[in-house]
Amino acid sequence: MVAELWTNHPKHSACLSRLKKVKSGNFQGIICTHTLAELYSVLTRVPIKPGVYPQLAQQFIGENLG
């Protein structure tokens, strides 16, 4: 999940293509609540500049996994 949201991640393209397949309805995607909490936690702590603020992490998650 981090790789699909973080554009500089080495696996971003592969992960993003899978998310697009789920969003288009070609595949069923399931994610548990705990995973969403962990994703939020990782996004707000990832050592990148500029950092991901809590509001931005919430927006990323809502827009990409809503």
Rosetta blueprint (number, residue, H / E / L):
1 M L
2 V H
3 A H
4 E H
5 L H
6 W L
7 T L
8 N L
9 H L
10 P L
11 K L
12 H H
13 S H
14 A H
15 C H
16 L H
17 S H
18 R H
19 L H
20 K H
21 K H
22 V H
23 K H
24 S H
25 G L
26 N L
27 F L
28 Q L
29 G L
30 I L
31 I L
32 C L
33 T H
34 H H
35 T H
36 L H
37 A H
38 E H
39 L H
40 Y H
41 S H
42 V H
43 L H
44 T H
45 R H
46 V L
47 P L
48 I L
49 K L
50 P L
51 G L
52 V L
53 Y L
54 P H
55 Q H
56 L H
57 A H
58 Q H
59 Q H
60 F H
61 I H
62 G H
63 E H
64 N H
65 L H
66 G L
